[in-house]
Amino acid sequence: MRIFTTFGVMERLKVFGNIPITTAAIASLYPELVSKNQKVAELKKKGVLIRLKKGMYLLEPKFSGKTISELLVANVLYGPSYLSMESALWFYGLIPEAVFNHTSITTKHSRNFTTPFGTFRYLNASPAYTSIGVQSVVDGDNAFIIARPEKALCDLIVYTPYLNLRYRRELLTYLEDDIRFDMDAFYAFRPDTFDAVASLGKKSNMLRGIAKLLKS
């Protein structure tokens, strides 16, 4: 009779920590088993694994001993991608509202995933666009790819439908009142990123207007 033990599971799975795990990665830890999918189903049923999407799971924190990072999940769930827009601006402390659904930019097709940790939204962009203004950040035990503050604001402007900030007054109202942006941080921004994104034709007039304001 086969006995399932939490200790045995931990010894094999704890190597993944809080990193999302694919079915194939889990199966590789149990080469002696014929039915790998059955093992995954068993671990999920016993509360060891949390399903993110088909074929991808997280180890329950009480077994991994690590807090789940939604920012890390965003990177791994659908990639290559980088975290951006309100998610990144909140991470940097530039907007006050907490973010419960995360938005990323990807070179793949746009997709949405609903998980136990909220909705993860992915918006398509060209490789030239995604190469501008991103960085790798280490936050405690977690590392992920995220837009730099300037690029996160660019992305928010570019991907917000019907947003038309033609004049300086409209821009300042949007920043100060609509999203309650940290204006001291805004005026410390470098204009280079806004110019670079504008050169690709993405709401170029608006972004060049921001760059001009920062240069003045």
N, CA, C and O of each residue as an XYZ file, in Angstrom:
864
protein
N       0.855     -1.197      0.000
C       0.000      0.000      0.000
C       0.893      1.250      0.000
O       1.785      1.381      0.838
N       0.642      2.176     -0.957
C       1.463      3.380     -1.055
C       0.987      4.397     -0.029
O      -0.213      4.643      0.097
N       1.926      4.990      0.703
C       1.589      5.976      1.729
C       2.068      7.343      1.275
O       3.235      7.519      0.924
N       1.160      8.310      1.284
C       1.475      9.696      0.923
C       1.871     10.429      2.195
O       1.106     10.439      3.160
N       3.036     11.037      2.218
C       3.463     11.778      3.406
C       3.853     13.198      3.025
O       4.470     13.423      1.984
N       3.488     14.153      3.874
C       3.851     15.546      3.649
C       5.359     15.708      3.633
O       5.894     16.489      2.846
N       6.049     14.976      4.499
C       7.503     15.072      4.569
C       8.125     14.684      3.234
O       9.022     15.363      2.735
N       7.636     13.574      2.654
C       8.164     13.128      1.373
C       7.932     14.150      0.279
O       8.804     14.381     -0.559
N       6.757     14.763      0.284
C       6.432     15.794     -0.701
C       7.372     16.981     -0.543
O       7.915     17.486     -1.526
N       7.562     17.421      0.688
C       8.400     18.580      0.946
C       9.831     18.359      0.496
O      10.452     19.256     -0.075
N      10.354     17.179      0.746
C      11.736     16.892      0.396
C      11.971     17.053     -1.095
O      13.064     17.431     -1.517
N      10.952     16.769     -1.894
C      11.126     16.871     -3.339
C      10.724     18.241     -3.887
O      11.378     18.773     -4.784
N       9.658     18.801     -3.350
C       9.095     20.019     -3.919
C       9.678     21.314     -3.357
O       9.584     22.360     -3.999
N      10.279     21.258     -2.164
C      10.717     22.501     -1.525
C      11.796     23.218     -2.324
O      12.037     24.404     -2.099
N      12.449     22.530     -3.248
C      13.468     23.160     -4.077
C      12.880     24.284     -4.918
O      13.598     25.210     -5.295
N      11.568     24.218     -5.220
C      10.940     25.252     -6.041
C      10.572     26.490     -5.242
O      10.385     27.557     -5.826
N      10.463     26.380     -3.925
C      10.101     27.530     -3.106
C       8.779     28.126     -3.549
O       7.768     27.427     -3.614
N       8.783     29.427     -3.857
C       7.557     30.106     -4.287
C       7.544     30.391     -5.786
O       6.796     31.250     -6.253
N       8.375     29.669     -6.539
C       8.416     29.833     -7.990
C       7.340     28.958     -8.628
O       7.244     27.778     -8.290
N       6.532     29.492     -9.534
C       5.531     28.663    -10.224
C       6.165     27.447    -10.883
O       7.247     27.535    -11.463
N       5.478     26.310    -10.789
C       6.009     25.026    -11.240
C       5.130     24.478    -12.358
O       3.903     24.536    -12.270
N       5.755     23.943    -13.412
C       4.998     23.294    -14.481
C       4.758     21.826    -14.129
O       5.444     21.254    -13.282
N       3.778     21.235    -14.793
C       3.505     19.810    -14.597
C       4.740     18.982    -14.918
O       5.048     18.024    -14.209
N       5.450     19.345    -15.981
C       6.648     18.604    -16.369
C       7.722     18.661    -15.283
O       8.394     17.666    -15.014
N       7.880     19.848    -14.652
C       8.881     19.977    -13.591
C       8.517     19.120    -12.388
O       9.381     18.490    -11.777
N       7.229     19.101    -12.052
C       6.778     18.266    -10.932
C       6.996     16.798    -11.260
O       7.478     16.028    -10.430
N       6.637     16.424    -12.475
C       6.764     15.022    -12.885
C       8.216     14.550    -12.857
O       8.486     13.382    -12.577
N       9.153     15.460    -13.147
C      10.566     15.086    -13.160
C      11.065     14.663    -11.781
O      12.078     13.973    -11.667
N      10.343     15.082    -10.726
C      10.741     14.712     -9.365
C      10.268     13.314     -8.982
O      10.675     12.769     -7.956
N       9.395     12.734     -9.826
C       8.816     11.424     -9.521
C       9.017     10.474    -10.708
O       8.040      9.985    -11.274
N      10.278     10.207    -11.091
C      10.540      9.353    -12.261
C      10.043      7.921    -12.084
O       9.873      7.192    -13.061
N       9.813      7.523    -10.838
C       9.373      6.149    -10.596
C       7.895      5.945    -10.899
O       7.424      4.810    -10.963
N       7.160      7.040    -11.085
C       5.721      6.937    -11.315
C       5.400      6.867    -12.807
O       6.021      7.551    -13.620
N       4.439      6.046    -13.147
C       4.001      5.923    -14.534
C       3.079      7.079    -14.900
O       3.225      7.680    -15.965
N       2.128      7.392    -14.017
C       1.158      8.455    -14.286
C       1.558      9.735    -13.562
O       1.269      9.916    -12.380
N       2.231     10.622    -14.301
C       2.681     11.891    -13.707
C       1.494     12.815    -13.434
O       1.465     13.505    -12.415
N       0.523     12.828    -14.335
C      -0.640     13.700    -14.142
C      -1.431     13.295    -12.900
O      -2.012     14.141    -12.220
N      -1.445     12.005    -12.617
C      -2.153     11.527    -11.426
C      -1.474     12.046    -10.166
O      -2.148     12.381     -9.191
N      -0.148     12.116    -10.178
C       0.587     12.623     -9.025
C       0.268     14.100     -8.806
O       0.055     14.534     -7.674
N       0.236     14.863     -9.886
C      -0.088     16.282     -9.782
C      -1.494     16.460     -9.231
O      -1.722     17.297     -8.358
N      -2.439     15.673     -9.742
C      -3.824     15.744     -9.272
C      -3.911     15.400     -7.789
O      -4.688     16.007     -7.052
N      -3.117     14.429     -7.354
C      -3.109     14.022     -5.948
C      -2.573     15.153     -5.065
O      -3.139     15.446     -4.012
N      -1.481     15.783     -5.499
C      -0.893     16.884     -4.731
C      -1.845     18.076     -4.648
O      -1.927     18.740     -3.614
N      -2.550     18.341     -5.721
C      -3.515     19.435     -5.735
C      -4.685     19.126     -4.799
O      -5.124     19.994     -4.044
N      -5.182     17.907     -4.848
C      -6.317     17.501     -4.007
C      -5.971     17.591     -2.526
O      -6.825     17.930     -1.707
N      -4.738     17.293     -2.184
C      -4.303     17.309     -0.788
C      -3.867     18.700     -0.325
O      -3.396     18.865      0.800
N      -4.027     19.703     -1.200
C      -3.724     21.075     -0.800
C      -2.257     21.424     -0.817
O      -1.862     22.441     -0.247
N      -1.438     20.610     -1.453
C      -0.008     20.897     -1.544
C       0.270     21.878     -2.682
O       1.161     22.721     -2.577
N      -0.494     21.764     -3.767
C      -0.308     22.616     -4.929
C      -1.519     23.522     -5.137
O      -2.654     23.126     -4.873
N      -1.267     24.736     -5.609
C      -2.312     25.692     -5.974
C      -2.245     25.880     -7.488
O      -1.191     26.214     -8.028
N      -3.361     25.666     -8.167
C      -3.379     25.773     -9.630
C      -3.428     27.239    -10.064
O      -4.275     28.003     -9.599
N      -2.516     27.623    -10.956
C      -2.517     28.959    -11.544
C      -3.212     28.958    -12.901
O      -4.048     29.815    -13.189
N      -2.855     27.991    -13.716
C      -3.474     27.784    -15.022
C      -3.179     26.340    -15.401
O      -2.486     25.632    -14.671
N      -3.696     25.911    -16.527
C      -3.450     24.538    -16.958
C      -1.948     24.286    -17.073
O      -1.240     24.961    -17.821
N      -1.488     23.305    -16.320
C      -0.085     22.916    -16.390
C       0.864     23.738    -15.551
O       2.076     23.555    -15.661
N       0.359     24.653    -14.703
C       1.248     25.467    -13.865
C       0.663     25.635    -12.470
O      -0.524     25.922    -12.313
N       1.516     25.450    -11.451
C       1.067     25.428    -10.063
C       2.049     26.173     -9.164
O       3.178     26.469     -9.558
N       1.592     26.468     -7.946
C       2.448     26.996     -6.885
C       2.404     26.057     -5.698
O       1.384     25.423     -5.428
N       3.514     25.975     -4.995
C       3.556     25.189     -3.769
C       2.901     25.998     -2.651
O       3.265     27.151     -2.420
N       1.952     25.404     -1.971
C       1.261     26.059     -0.861
C       2.286     26.577      0.151
O       3.177     25.830      0.556
N       2.173     27.862      0.574
C       3.176     28.467      1.464
C       3.458     27.682      2.744
O       4.587     27.705      3.234
N       2.466     26.992      3.293
C       2.729     26.250      4.527
C       3.694     25.096      4.291
O       4.288     24.578      5.237
N       3.852     24.691      3.032
C       4.827     23.652      2.705
C       6.156     24.256      2.240
O       7.227     23.737      2.553
N       6.072     25.363      1.486
C       7.310     25.967      0.970
C       8.014     26.801      2.030
O       9.235     26.951      2.000
N       7.228     27.354      2.984
C       7.802     28.235      3.994
C       8.096     29.620      3.465
O       8.754     30.409      4.142
N       7.612     29.942      2.239
C       7.873     31.240      1.626
C       6.564     31.895      1.206
O       5.614     31.228      0.796
N       6.541     33.223      1.320
C       5.368     33.985      0.909
C       5.270     34.019     -0.609
O       6.277     34.165     -1.301
N       4.071     33.886     -1.115
C       3.864     33.953     -2.555
C       4.016     35.395     -3.029
O       3.420     36.303     -2.450
N       4.803     35.611     -4.070
C       4.998     36.922     -4.672
C       4.180     37.001     -5.956
O       4.493     36.323     -6.935
N       3.128     37.831     -5.957
C       2.312     37.981     -7.152
C       3.112     38.605     -8.290
O       2.812     38.364     -9.459
N       4.114     39.397     -7.967
C       4.944     40.014     -8.995
C       5.799     38.970     -9.703
O       5.981     39.028    -10.919
N       6.315     38.027     -8.946
C       7.061     36.910     -9.537
C       6.126     36.034    -10.358
O       6.475     35.603    -11.457
N       4.935     35.771     -9.822
C       3.942     34.974    -10.558
C       3.645     35.625    -11.903
O       3.557     34.937    -12.920
N       3.489     36.957    -11.916
C       3.176     37.674    -13.155
C       4.226     37.414    -14.223
O       3.889     37.242    -15.394
N       5.500     37.383    -13.831
C       6.578     37.137    -14.795
C       6.538     35.739    -15.377
O       6.751     35.550    -16.574
N       6.263     34.755    -14.522
C       6.391     33.356    -14.925
C       5.126     32.820    -15.579
O       5.192     31.924    -16.420
N       3.984     33.361    -15.199
C       2.703     32.844    -15.674
C       2.593     32.902    -17.193
O       2.029     31.999    -17.813
N       3.130     33.963    -17.793
C       3.040     34.140    -19.247
C       4.200     35.018    -19.672
O       4.244     36.200    -19.332
N       5.124     34.458    -20.402
C       6.302     35.227    -20.746
C       6.853     34.868    -22.107
O       6.425     33.891    -22.722
N       7.816     35.669    -22.583
C       8.483     36.741    -21.840
C       7.564     37.939    -21.629
O       6.790     38.314    -22.510
N       7.668     38.525    -20.449
C       6.831     39.680    -20.118
C       7.517     40.481    -19.023
O       8.426     39.994    -18.351
N       7.064     41.724    -18.858
C       7.544     42.522    -17.737
C       6.345     43.207    -17.085
O       5.405     43.609    -17.769
N       6.384     43.333    -15.787
C       5.311     43.958    -15.021
C       5.319     45.459    -15.259
O       6.387     46.067    -15.346
N       4.136     46.068    -15.365
C       4.110     47.490    -15.686
C       2.827     48.152    -15.215
O       2.049     47.580    -14.452
N       2.630     49.376    -15.692
C       1.453     50.197    -15.446
C       1.188     50.365    -13.945
O       2.133     50.585    -13.187
N      -0.069     50.267    -13.494
C      -0.351     50.509    -12.080
C       0.408     49.561    -11.158
O       0.795     49.942    -10.053
N       0.620     48.331    -11.608
C       1.328     47.348    -10.777
C       2.736     47.829    -10.447
O       3.174     47.754     -9.299
N       3.443     48.324    -11.462
C       4.804     48.809    -11.251
C       4.804     50.131    -10.493
O       5.625     50.334     -9.598
N       3.892     51.028    -10.844
C       3.850     52.334    -10.168
C       3.548     52.171     -8.687
O       4.101     52.892     -7.857
N       2.677     51.231     -8.350
C       2.383     50.963     -6.934
C       3.595     50.345     -6.243
O       3.898     50.695     -5.102
N       4.282     49.444     -6.911
C       5.481     48.816     -6.341
C       6.525     49.871     -5.988
O       7.183     49.771     -4.952
N       6.679     50.886     -6.847
C       7.654     51.944     -6.596
C       7.140     53.004     -5.621
O       7.880     53.918     -5.257
N       5.883     52.892     -5.197
C       5.319     53.872     -4.266
C       4.929     55.182     -4.925
O       4.856     56.213     -4.256
N       4.675     55.159     -6.242
C       4.371     56.378     -6.974
C       2.880     56.694     -7.030
O       2.499     57.834     -7.299
N       2.043     55.709     -6.781
C       0.599     55.921     -6.672
C       0.131     55.281     -5.368
O       0.719     54.292     -4.930
N      -0.910     55.821     -4.739
C      -1.293     55.341     -3.412
C      -2.222     54.132     -3.408
O      -2.311     53.423     -2.405
N      -2.915     53.890     -4.520
C      -3.918     52.832     -4.533
C      -3.269     51.465     -4.687
O      -2.469     51.248     -5.596
N      -3.620     50.537     -3.787
C      -3.117     49.169     -3.899
C      -3.664     48.518     -5.162
O      -4.780     48.820     -5.585
N      -2.892     47.636     -5.757
C      -3.268     46.976     -7.006
C      -3.537     45.495     -6.734
O      -2.708     44.800     -6.146
N      -4.694     45.031     -7.167
C      -5.066     43.639     -6.931
C      -5.063     42.811     -8.215
O      -5.036     41.582     -8.160
N      -5.089     43.470     -9.353
C      -4.975     42.795    -10.642
C      -3.751     43.357    -11.350
O      -3.607     44.574    -11.467
N      -2.876     42.492    -11.820
C      -1.582     42.928    -12.325
C      -1.536     42.944    -13.854
O      -2.057     42.047    -14.517
N      -0.901     43.983    -14.393
C      -0.781     44.142    -15.840
C       0.678     44.051    -16.252
O       1.548     44.676    -15.645
N       0.935     43.271    -17.285
C       2.280     43.110    -17.834
C       2.251     43.357    -19.334
O       1.195     43.297    -19.963
N       3.414     43.633    -19.896
C       3.576     43.816    -21.327
C       4.380     42.633    -21.866
O       5.371     42.222    -21.262
N       3.953     42.094    -22.994
C       4.582     40.901    -23.561
C       4.694     41.026    -25.074
O       3.942     41.775    -25.699
N       5.626     40.296    -25.657
C       5.719     40.227    -27.112
C       4.796     39.141    -27.660
O       4.664     39.003    -28.876
N       4.165     38.379    -26.792
C       3.230     37.345    -27.224
C       1.833     37.946    -27.377
O       1.645     39.147    -27.182
N       0.864     37.114    -27.722
C      -0.508     37.589    -27.867
C      -1.047     38.067    -26.518
O      -0.662     37.552    -25.468
N      -1.935     39.050    -26.559
C      -2.570     39.529    -25.332
C      -3.415     38.416    -24.720
O      -4.117     37.694    -25.427
N      -3.337     38.289    -23.398
C      -4.080     37.236    -22.691
C      -4.458     37.725    -21.304
O      -3.819     38.626    -20.760
N      -5.496     37.131    -20.734
C      -5.874     37.333    -19.335
C      -5.922     35.982    -18.648
O      -6.378     35.001    -19.236
N      -5.451     35.923    -17.401
C      -5.531     34.703    -16.604
C      -6.159     35.037    -15.253
O      -5.703     35.944    -14.557
N      -7.191     34.311    -14.893
C      -7.815     34.480    -13.591
C      -7.293     33.389    -12.665
O      -7.417     32.201    -12.965
N      -6.709     33.794    -11.538
C      -6.083     32.863    -10.603
C      -6.616     33.118     -9.196
O      -7.351     34.082     -8.983
N      -6.257     32.269     -8.235
C      -6.636     32.545     -6.846
C      -6.042     33.842     -6.298
O      -6.443     34.309     -5.231
N      -5.083     34.426     -7.030
C      -4.417     35.645     -6.572
C      -4.838     36.860     -7.397
O      -4.160     37.887     -7.375
N      -5.928     36.752     -8.108
C      -6.428     37.850     -8.913
C      -6.223     37.608    -10.398
O      -5.792     36.534    -10.817
N      -6.541     38.629    -11.184
C      -6.415     38.539    -12.635
C      -5.067     39.094    -13.083
O      -4.633     40.156    -12.637
N      -4.426     38.358    -13.964
C      -3.156     38.786    -14.540
C      -3.411     39.087    -16.014
O      -3.812     38.206    -16.775
N      -3.175     40.344    -16.411
C      -3.454     40.808    -17.761
C      -2.147     41.033    -18.498
O      -1.203     41.599    -17.948
N      -2.097     40.585    -19.751
C      -0.895     40.720    -20.576
C      -1.268     41.414    -21.880
O      -2.177     40.979    -22.587
N      -0.558     42.497    -22.194
C      -0.833     43.296    -23.371
C       0.329     43.181    -24.351
O       1.494     43.236    -23.960
N      -0.001     43.021    -25.619
C       1.011     42.799    -26.644
C       1.730     44.093    -27.029
O       1.128     45.165    -27.091
N       3.032     43.963    -27.285
C       3.838     45.065    -27.809
C       4.955     44.477    -28.666
O       5.249     43.284    -28.586
N       5.568     45.316    -29.479
C       6.657     44.859    -30.347
C       7.929     44.650    -29.531
O       8.065     45.211    -28.444
N       8.863     43.847    -30.045
C      10.150     43.691    -29.353
C      10.877     45.024    -29.148
O      11.528     45.229    -28.124
N      10.764     45.925    -30.124
C      11.418     47.234    -29.985
C      10.835     48.002    -28.806
O      11.559     48.664    -28.063
N       9.523     47.906    -28.644
C       8.846     48.611    -27.556
C       9.222     47.995    -26.205
O       9.521     48.721    -25.256
N       9.208     46.666    -26.114
C       9.460     46.011    -24.826
C      10.920     46.103    -24.394
O      11.242     45.825    -23.239
N      11.800     46.488    -25.308
C      13.225     46.583    -24.950
C      13.562     47.892    -24.244
O      14.667     48.053    -23.727
N      12.611     48.829    -24.221
C      12.866     50.145    -23.630
C      12.458     50.164    -22.157
O      11.343     49.770    -21.818
N      13.348     50.617    -21.291
C      12.990     50.971    -19.925
C      12.544     49.859    -19.006
O      11.597     50.039    -18.241
N      13.199     48.716    -19.059
C      12.863     47.635    -18.132
C      14.101     47.250    -17.327
O      15.231     47.515    -17.738
N      13.872     46.625    -16.181
C      14.986     46.234    -15.332
C      14.612     45.003    -14.514
O      13.436     44.677    -14.351
N      15.632     44.333    -14.010
C      15.438     43.218    -13.085
C      15.562     43.756    -11.668
O      16.513     44.467    -11.345
N      14.597     43.414    -10.828
C      14.568     43.895     -9.444
C      14.585     42.704     -8.497
O      13.869     41.724     -8.701
N      15.403     42.798     -7.467
C      15.406     41.788     -6.399
C      14.690     42.385     -5.207
O      15.088     43.427     -4.687
N      13.622     41.714     -4.772
C      12.820     42.183     -3.648
C      12.733     41.051     -2.626
O      11.901     40.153     -2.752
N      13.593     41.102     -1.621
C      13.666     40.001     -0.666
C      14.191     38.745     -1.332
O      15.291     38.740     -1.884
N      13.392     37.663     -1.280
C      13.788     36.405     -1.915
C      13.350     36.332     -3.376
O      13.592     35.324     -4.039
N      12.715     37.375     -3.881
C      12.119     37.325     -5.210
C      12.858     38.225     -6.190
O      13.348     39.294     -5.826
N      12.930     37.778     -7.430
C      13.506     38.582     -8.506
C      12.546     38.544     -9.687
O      12.020     37.487    -10.036
N      12.323     39.704    -10.301
C      11.384     39.747    -11.419
C      11.748     40.906    -12.336
O      12.490     41.812    -11.957
N      11.209     40.857    -13.552
C      11.431     41.897    -14.550
C      10.272     42.883    -14.465
O       9.108     42.483    -14.468
N      10.591     44.156    -14.389
C       9.574     45.182    -14.181
C       9.961     46.444    -14.954
O      11.146     46.716    -15.150
N       8.971     47.203    -15.387
C       9.255     48.476    -16.050
C       9.895     49.446    -15.063
O       9.546     49.467    -13.883
N      10.824     50.237    -15.553
C      11.318     51.348    -14.743
C      10.169     52.346    -14.561
O       9.216     52.332    -15.341
N      10.245     53.202    -13.552
C       9.114     54.105    -13.289
C       8.653     54.900    -14.505
O       7.451     55.013    -14.748
N       9.594     55.453    -15.272
C       9.223     56.238    -16.455
C       8.481     55.377    -17.479
O       7.492     55.820    -18.062
N       8.958     54.142    -17.698
C       8.323     53.274    -18.693
C       6.951     52.825    -18.209
O       6.029     52.686    -19.013
N       6.805     52.598    -16.911
C       5.497     52.203    -16.379
C       4.460     53.285    -16.646
O       3.313     52.980    -16.973
N       4.860     54.555    -16.506
C       3.945     55.653    -16.797
C       3.678     55.737    -18.297
O       2.543     55.971    -18.711
N       4.708     55.549    -19.109
C       4.510     55.502    -20.563
C       3.477     54.439    -20.928
O       2.544     54.704    -21.686
N       3.651     53.245    -20.387
C       2.745     52.144    -20.697
C       1.320     52.467    -20.273
O       0.370     52.170    -20.997
N       1.171     53.073    -19.107
C      -0.160     53.418    -18.630
C      -0.837     54.397    -19.590
O      -2.025     54.263    -19.883
N      -0.094     55.362    -20.067
C      -0.649     56.342    -21.004
C      -0.953     55.694    -22.356
O      -2.021     55.912    -22.927
N      -0.017     54.904    -22.861
C      -0.175     54.278    -24.170
C      -1.368     53.320    -24.202
O      -2.114     53.286    -25.181
N      -1.547     52.546    -23.135
C      -2.554     51.484    -23.153
C      -3.883     51.870    -22.498
O      -4.783     51.035    -22.400
N      -4.019     53.113    -22.051
C      -5.303     53.553    -21.513
C      -6.163     54.076    -22.661
O      -5.822     55.089    -23.271
N      -7.276     53.400    -22.964
C      -8.094     53.812    -24.115
C      -8.667     55.224    -23.923
O      -9.020     55.633    -22.816
N      -8.743     55.937    -25.030
C      -9.399     57.258    -25.096
C      -8.708     58.321    -24.244
O      -9.263     59.398    -24.029
N      -7.521     58.030    -23.767
C      -6.791     59.030    -22.996
C      -6.145     60.012    -23.971
O      -5.376     59.605    -24.841
N      -6.449     61.292    -23.831
C      -5.932     62.296    -24.758
C      -5.487     63.519    -23.956
O      -6.291     64.393    -23.633
N      -4.210     63.561    -23.646
C      -3.658     64.653    -22.835
C      -2.950     65.630    -23.768
O      -1.737     65.557    -23.964
N      -3.726     66.541    -24.336
C      -3.172     67.434    -25.359
C      -2.422     68.612    -24.764
O      -1.492     69.131    -25.381
N      -2.811     69.031    -23.593
C      -2.240     70.239    -23.007
C      -1.615     69.941    -21.641
O      -1.945     68.951    -20.988
N      -0.723     70.808    -21.239
C      -0.045     70.645    -19.954
C      -1.047     70.562    -18.807
O      -0.879     69.750    -17.897
N      -2.075     71.383    -18.843
C      -3.082     71.379    -17.786
C      -3.771     70.010    -17.677
O      -4.014     69.515    -16.576
N      -4.078     69.417    -18.815
C      -4.732     68.103    -18.826
C      -3.806     67.021    -18.267
O      -4.243     66.136    -17.532
N      -2.533     67.102    -18.621
C      -1.557     66.135    -18.108
C      -1.445     66.234    -16.594
O      -1.474     65.217    -15.901
N      -1.320     67.435    -16.084
C      -1.158     67.618    -14.640
C      -2.422     67.189    -13.886
O      -2.335     66.623    -12.796
N      -3.578     67.456    -14.462
C      -4.825     67.013    -13.830
C      -4.889     65.493    -13.771
O      -5.306     64.916    -12.767
N      -4.471     64.856    -14.853
C      -4.444     63.383    -14.899
C      -3.509     62.821    -13.830
O      -3.870     61.894    -13.105
N      -2.313     63.386    -13.738
C      -1.331     62.880    -12.779
C      -1.737     63.191    -11.334
O      -1.712     62.309    -10.475
N      -2.103     64.427    -11.077
C      -2.355     64.858     -9.697
C      -3.701     64.376     -9.165
O      -3.794     63.969     -8.007
N      -4.742     64.415     -9.991
C      -6.090     64.125     -9.510
C      -6.574     62.720     -9.867
O      -7.161     62.032     -9.032
N      -6.327     62.294    -11.111
C      -6.871     61.009    -11.557
C      -6.125     59.821    -10.969
O      -6.748     58.888    -10.461
N      -4.791     59.843    -11.032
C      -4.042     58.693    -10.498
C      -3.235     59.052     -9.249
O      -2.571     58.192     -8.669
N      -3.293     60.313     -8.838
C      -2.636     60.780     -7.607
C      -1.149     60.390     -7.572
O      -0.662     59.765     -6.629
N      -0.473     60.781     -8.621
C       0.942     60.457     -8.803
C       1.806     61.290     -7.856
O       1.463     62.424     -7.520
N       2.926     60.713     -7.434
C       3.913     61.435     -6.631
C       4.604     62.453     -7.543
O       5.489     62.094     -8.319
N       4.202     63.713     -7.448
C       4.687     64.714     -8.397
C       6.155     65.073     -8.182
O       6.839     65.439     -9.138
N       6.654     64.978     -6.956
C       8.083     65.216     -6.735
C       8.900     64.186     -7.520
O       9.914     64.519     -8.134
N       8.447     62.946     -7.491
C       9.131     61.899     -8.255
C       8.989     62.142     -9.753
O       9.935     61.932    -10.513
N       7.816     62.581    -10.173
C       7.599     62.838    -11.605
C       8.581     63.884    -12.130
O       9.192     63.685    -13.180
N       8.737     64.982    -11.419
C       9.615     66.042    -11.904
C      11.091     65.648    -11.856
O      11.941     66.338    -12.418
N      11.392     64.536    -11.182
C      12.768     64.027    -11.163
C      13.016     63.020    -12.291
O      14.139     62.549    -12.471
N      11.963     62.692    -13.047
C      12.102     61.748    -14.157
C      13.008     62.318    -15.239
O      13.070     63.528    -15.457
N      13.715     61.400    -15.916
C      14.477     61.771    -17.105
C      13.547     61.665    -18.317
O      12.716     60.758    -18.369
N      13.669     62.563    -19.279
C      12.762     62.546    -20.433
C      13.089     61.494    -21.491
O      12.282     61.256    -22.389
N      14.263     60.861    -21.399
C      14.740     59.966    -22.455
C      13.741     58.859    -22.800
O      13.489     58.595    -23.975
N      13.177     58.219    -21.786
C      12.271     57.099    -22.027
C      11.030     57.549    -22.785
O      10.569     56.852    -23.689
N      10.484     58.715    -22.425
C       9.295     59.227    -23.101
C       9.602     59.524    -24.571
O       8.783     59.241    -25.447
N      10.778     60.092    -24.840
C      11.185     60.350    -26.221
C      11.364     59.045    -26.991
O      10.962     58.942    -28.150
N      11.969     58.052    -26.345
C      12.232     56.775    -27.015
C      10.936     56.070    -27.391
O      10.811     55.551    -28.500
N       9.972     56.046    -26.476
C       8.694     55.409    -26.775
C       7.934     56.213    -27.825
O       7.296     55.634    -28.705
N       7.997     57.533    -27.742
C       7.333     58.386    -28.722
C       7.863     58.135    -30.130
O       7.112     58.220    -31.102
N       9.152     57.828    -30.243
C       9.760     57.599    -31.557
C       9.184     56.375    -32.254
O       9.339     56.216    -33.465
N       8.510     55.497    -31.483
C       7.888     54.303    -32.061
C       6.448     54.564    -32.492
O       5.771     53.664    -32.988
N       5.984     55.794    -32.303
C       4.651     56.155    -32.752
C       3.533     55.847    -31.788
O       2.361     55.909    -32.161
N       3.869     55.516    -30.557
C       2.860     55.205    -29.542
C       2.451     56.484    -28.821
O       3.185     56.971    -27.961
N       1.274     57.039    -29.166
C       0.785     58.291    -28.576
C       1.919     59.314    -28.499
O       2.167     59.926    -27.460
N       2.584     59.471    -29.618
C       3.826     60.249    -29.661
C       3.651     61.695    -29.216
O       4.512     62.232    -28.520
N       2.551     62.334    -29.606
C       2.369     63.734    -29.219
C       2.287     63.901    -27.707
O       2.871     64.823    -27.137
N       1.557     62.997    -27.069
C       1.418     63.059    -25.608
C       2.757     62.831    -24.911
O       3.125     63.559    -23.989
N       3.468     61.821    -25.363
C       4.726     61.468    -24.707
C       5.798     62.530    -24.957
O       6.615     62.811    -24.079
N       5.793     63.108    -26.136
C       6.748     64.182    -26.393
C       6.396     65.419    -25.559
O       7.280     66.175    -25.157
N       5.105     65.615    -25.304
C       4.694     66.703    -24.445
C       5.201     66.516    -23.035
O       5.616     67.480    -22.391
N       5.173     65.268    -22.538
C       5.706     64.980    -21.209
C       7.207     65.223    -21.177
O       7.729     65.831    -20.242
N       7.896     64.742    -22.207
C       9.355     64.946    -22.277
C       9.691     66.438    -22.295
O      10.640     66.881    -21.648
N       8.912     67.188    -23.033
C       9.146     68.637    -23.099
C       8.930     69.282    -21.741
O       9.692     70.163    -21.343
N       7.888     68.847    -21.020
C       7.626     69.389    -19.678
C       8.781     69.070    -18.742
O       9.171     69.915    -17.937
N       9.330     67.874    -18.832
C      10.434     67.471    -17.946
C      11.726     68.223    -18.284
O      12.581     68.416    -17.420
N      11.860     68.642    -19.531
C      13.073     69.354    -19.960
C      13.014     70.837    -19.599
O      14.043     71.512    -19.566
N      11.806     71.343    -19.328
C      11.645     72.782    -19.100
C      12.068     73.187    -17.689
O      11.995     74.364    -17.335
